[in-house]
Amino acid sequence: MSDDGLLLAFRAGGERFAVPLERVREAARPRRIAPLPGAPPEWSGVALVRGEALGVIDVAAAMGLPRSPAKPAPLVVVLYGTDHALLVDSIDGVETCPADRVAPPPPGRGALRGIVAEESGFLSLLDVDRLAAKGEG
């Protein structure tokens, strides 16, 4: 991130993650996520959000954490620029991230743009395009 930016911070798999706020269309609670037979483990399935079928990526599973447990009202973050949504456990809110606090991600973590050290741990900044591409073809 070249400038201080606004992020939507959320939790998945017991860890904190964030995506650039300008990429977030909405947070939604689809009635259900229909499984996709043969899909990679990070794909939870397909959900209807406002009549649009979206592939749902389990952020926890995609980042090597235990899969998010199935919930009666799953929470997804719908993104601009993709036909995917991110399955998250909870949303922390909108936060400002000074660019000078962002460190490069650890090697081999291609779906991360960077990490921010916090008093209670780390905030991992997701590269939503690479995360979505990870489960395709």
Residue pairs with C-beta under 8 A, 6 or more apart in sequence:
1 20
1 97
1 99
1 102
1 113
1 114
1 125
2 99
3 99
4 96
4 97
4 98
4 99
5 20
5 21
5 96
5 97
5 99
6 20
6 21
6 22
6 94
6 95
6 96
6 97
7 18
7 19
7 20
7 21
7 94
7 95
7 96
7 97
7 123
7 125
8 18
8 19
8 20
8 21
8 24
8 27
8 77
8 91
8 93
8 94
9 16
9 17
9 18
9 91
9 92
9 93
9 94
9 95
9 123
10 16
10 17
10 18
10 59
10 77
10 86
10 88
10 89
10 90
10 91
10 92
11 17
11 88
11 89
11 90
11 91
11 92
12 58
12 59
12 60
12 63
12 65
12 68
12 86
12 87
12 88
12 89
13 59
13 60
13 61
13 63
13 65
13 66
13 67
13 68
13 89
14 60
14 65
15 60
15 63
15 65
15 121
15 122
15 124
16 92
16 118
16 121
16 122
16 123
16 124
17 59
17 63
17 88
17 123
17 124
17 125
17 126
18 95
18 97
18 123
18 124
18 125
18 126
19 77
19 79
19 86
19 125
19 126
19 128
21 94
22 80
23 79
23 80
23 81
23 128
24 77
24 78
24 79
24 80
25 78
25 79
25 80
26 49
26 77
26 78
27 75
27 76
27 77
27 78
27 91
28 49
28 50
28 75
28 76
28 78
28 85
29 73
29 74
29 75
29 76
30 47
30 48
30 49
30 74
30 76
31 48
32 47
32 74
33 44
33 45
33 46
33 47
33 56
33 74
33 87
34 45
34 46
34 47
35 44
35 45
36 43
36 45
36 46
36 55
39 45
39 135
40 134
40 135
41 58
41 61
41 67
42 57
42 58
42 61
42 62
42 134
42 135
43 55
43 56
43 57
43 58
43 135
44 56
44 57
44 58
44 61
44 68
44 74
44 87
45 55
45 56
46 53
46 54
46 55
46 56
47 53
47 54
47 56
47 74
47 76
47 85
48 54
49 76
49 78
49 85
54 76
54 78
54 83
54 84
54 85
55 83
55 84
55 85
55 132
55 135
56 74
56 76
56 84
56 85
56 86
56 87
57 84
57 85
57 86
57 87
57 131
57 132
57 135
58 67
58 68
58 87
59 68
59 86
59 87
59 88
59 126
59 131
60 66
60 67
60 68
60 87
60 89
61 67
61 68
62 111
62 131
62 134
62 135
63 109
63 111
63 124
68 74
68 87
68 88
68 89
74 87
75 87
75 88
75 89
75 90
75 91
76 85
76 86
76 87
76 88
77 85
77 86
77 88
77 91
78 85
79 85
79 86
79 128
81 128
81 129
82 128
82 129
82 132
84 128
84 132
86 126
86 128
86 131
95 123
97 116
97 123
97 125
101 116
101 117
102 113
102 114
102 115
102 116
102 125
103 114
103 115
103 116
103 117
104 114
104 115
105 112
105 113
105 114
105 115
105 124
106 112
106 115
110 127
110 130
110 134
111 126
111 127
111 130
111 131
111 134
112 124
112 125
112 126
112 127
113 125
113 126
113 127
114 125
115 122
115 123
115 124
115 125
116 122
116 123
116 125
